[in-house]
Amino acid sequence: MSNQDDVGPLFRPAPPAVLAPIATVRQIPSWSELREVVQFRRPRLGRTRRRLERSHSIRDLREAARRTTPRAVFDYVDGAAEEEITAARNVAAYRRITFRPDALRSVASPDSSIILLGQRIAMPLMFAPTGYTRMMHHHGEAAVASVAQHVGVPYALSTMGSTSIEDVRAAAPGGDLWFQLYLTANRRLNEELLARAEAAGYSTVLLTVDTTVSGMRLRDVLNGLTIPPTLTARTALNMSRFPTWWFNKLTTGGMTFASLDGIPGKPTPGEVANMLFDPGLNLESLTWLRRRWRGNLLVKGVTTPASAREILEHGADGVVVSNHGGRQLDRSAATLDVLPAIRAAVGLEATVLIDGGVLHGQDIVAARALGADAVMIGRAYLYGLMAGGQGGVLRAFEILAEGYQRSMQLLGVRRSEDLSDRHVAFASHAAGDYPHVSV
């Protein structure tokens, strides 16, 4: 056998060649050439407009909202129940999605629209109901309804909204409005709310069923933002740092559950809240509502296949897979985790929506591919509302719509209707895989 010295010379590298220098010809650039590569953004008038233009994600809007809104109000939107585990799970579930794009598919002339409950809407998204919306910004529910009409998606008004059924219709005379109902033990009040929604042309009722009692939202308790309010000195001091917010609140009318202002006996806000959280709600309540309401009827707050099947058997047109954004029962499952099983349980004909954790256009792609007809957004547009009123709501929609269409095209999908589970891989998760996930 030959030794290393015998073969060593065969592997010696050749000496490096000397490279000739590159000849560089220089010239003084003309103004027209400079203008092509150096273009300055035109200055914008107005802090709100500049703030929104600098926001390129829902994360950016959240940060802008945090800087422009009292802490207690921001926490009311941003927070959740107990240890906020479920809220974190909702977000984390979307981040476990892996996309599987189709190659060599034309995605020219993309079509983001879908048919939802017989109506074509601009994309698989709608604005969810939120209570006390005028607390976040004085534009309130009217701004959200107006934007929804402008972009061509539905908006659901909450029973606990701070703008009345009729005033929201006035703000969006041609919009597809839904009414979120807390069915109370007061049958006369239920009848009145449904009659008013019917008279104002609301197309759909959302019956919320995960609020038989109120969740424990510790941030609100610590801030004193309860019903009725018990503000702490720290909360009041922090609020004093936002004079614009205060001025708008003090000059645009009181904060009430506007659709409930006419309740006989003039109950206090605390008494009203107790009426709306009804521990006696059951399937017979749904049966009564199905007989009473002639429009579309969806049940919101469903997280198990068995409950979803039972609800459809009692006459609902569909369900909203929802854990109330993690604001009610903490440690419940992430909504995206249970979505495929619920879709399988109710079949393809039932309407299935989902909310909780939707903060990016790619989240909408994932939800649609895993069986949802559309998503409902709440916190995402409330961050925009706090950051810039009506313009902020529109900016939130634009961010999500642009992200949705771009991601759909990168997947090789031209139409929303063509998204399916073959476009996603949904990785399983191990115990303890859900640290607190911020926006």
Buried (B, 14 or more C-beta within 10 A) or exposed (E): EEEEEEEEEEEEEEEEEEEEEEEEEEEEEEEEEEEEEEEEEEEEEEEBEEBBBEBEBBBBBBBBBBEBBBBBBBBBBBBBBBBBBBBBBBBBBBBBBEBEEEEEEEBEEBBBBBEBBEBEBBBBBBBBBBBBBBBBBBBBBBBBBBBBBBBBBBBBBBBBBBBBBBBBBEBBEEBBBBBBBBBBEBEEBBEBBBEBBBEBEBBBBBBBBBBEEBBEBBBBEBBBBBBEBEBBEEBEEBBEEBEEBEEBBEEEEEBBBBBBEEBEEEBEBEEBBBBBBBEEBEEEBBEEBBEBBEBBBBBBBBBBBEBBBBBBEBBBBBBBBBBBBBBBBBEBBBBBBBBBBBBEBBEEEBBBBBBBBBBBBBBBBBBBBBBBBBBBBBBBBBBBBBBBBBBBBBBBBBBBBEBBBBBBBEBBBBBBEBBEEEBBEBEEBEEEEBEEBEB
